[in-house]
């Protein structure tokens, strides 16, 4: 089981960005006011509970932490959506998706395609 950590500062994001050099990182952009995001985070958490992969998992609340969300968009060059999930390794986005496409099955497939 992989623990989910909430990003609450730019310093934390900078450390996570560097961490992608060591292991794959999942970044989840969560809107606390969106029903789709509530469903998507449930799927994300289900994946994290079942995986045995050596990964790190993070979440940013996009309304409460808008500057962090914006910085993720800048670093990854992936247009912002929420909910949104990104798989990052070596500071490169290997896969991303949003909204109803965030499922445990699709996250698993992303790791298979990335050969992780």
C-alpha positions in Angstrom: 0.0 0.0 0.0 1.3 3.5 -0.9 0.5 6.5 1.3 -1.1 9.6 -0.2 0.5 12.9 0.8 -1.0 16.3 0.4 1.1 19.0 -1.1 0.8 22.3 0.9 3.8 24.3 0.0 6.0 25.2 -3.0 9.0 23.7 -1.1 7.2 20.4 -0.9 6.5 20.5 -4.6 10.1 21.2 -5.4 11.2 18.2 -3.4 8.6 16.0 -5.1 9.8 17.3 -8.5 13.3 16.2 -7.6 12.0 12.9 -6.2 10.8 12.0 -9.7 14.5 11.3 -10.5 14.5 8.5 -8.0 11.0 6.9 -8.5 7.8 7.3 -10.4 5.4 9.9 -8.8 1.7 10.2 -9.2 0.3 13.7 -8.8 -3.4 14.2 -8.4 -5.2 17.5 -8.7 -8.3 17.4 -6.6 -11.2 19.9 -6.4 -12.9 19.6 -3.0 -16.1 21.0 -4.5 -16.5 18.7 -7.5 -18.4 15.4 -7.4 -16.3 14.0 -10.3 -13.2 14.7 -8.3 -14.6 12.9 -5.3 -15.2 9.8 -7.4 -11.7 10.2 -9.0 -9.9 10.4 -5.7 -11.7 7.3 -4.6 -10.3 5.5 -7.7 -6.8 6.9 -7.0 -6.9 5.7 -3.4 -8.1 2.3 -4.5 -5.1 2.0 -6.8 -2.8 3.1 -4.0 -4.2 0.5 -1.6 -3.8 -2.3 -4.1 -0.4 -1.5 -5.7 2.9 -3.0 -4.8 4.9 -0.7 -7.0 7.7 1.5 -5.6 6.1 4.9 -6.2 5.2 8.0 -4.4 1.7 9.5 -4.4 0.7 13.1 -3.9 -2.4 15.3 -4.0 -2.9 19.0 -4.4 -6.2 20.6 -3.5 -6.6 23.0 -6.5 -8.9 25.6 -4.9 -7.0 25.8 -1.6 -3.5 25.6 -3.1 -3.9 27.3 -6.5 -0.3 28.5 -6.7 0.9 24.9 -6.4 -1.6 23.7 -9.0 -0.4 26.4 -11.3 3.2 25.5 -10.8 2.5 21.8 -11.6 1.0 23.0 -14.9 4.1 25.1 -15.6 6.5 22.3 -14.7 4.7 19.5 -16.6 3.5 21.7 -19.5 0.1 19.8 -19.2 -2.9 22.1 -19.3 -4.8 22.2 -16.0 -7.9 20.2 -15.4 -9.5 18.9 -12.2 -9.7 16.3 -11.3 -6.4 15.3 -13.1 -3.7 12.8 -12.5 -0.2 12.8 -13.9 2.5 10.0 -13.8 5.9 11.7 -13.7 9.4 10.1 -13.9 12.7 11.9 -14.3 10.8 15.2 -14.5 8.9 13.9 -17.6 5.2 13.3 -17.8 4.7 9.7 -18.9 0.9 9.8 -18.8 -1.9 12.0 -17.7 -5.7 12.0 -17.8 -8.6 13.8 -16.2 -12.2 13.6 -15.1 -14.0 10.2 -15.6 -11.0 8.6 -17.2 -9.3 8.5 -13.8 -9.9 4.9 -12.8 -7.9 2.3 -11.0 -7.8 0.3 -14.3 -6.5 3.2 -16.3 -3.8 4.0 -13.7 -2.7 0.4 -13.8 -2.6 0.5 -17.6 -0.5 3.7 -17.5 2.2 1.9 -15.4 2.1 -1.1 -17.8 2.6 1.1 -20.8 5.4 3.0 -19.1 6.9 -0.4 -18.2 7.1 0.5 -14.5 
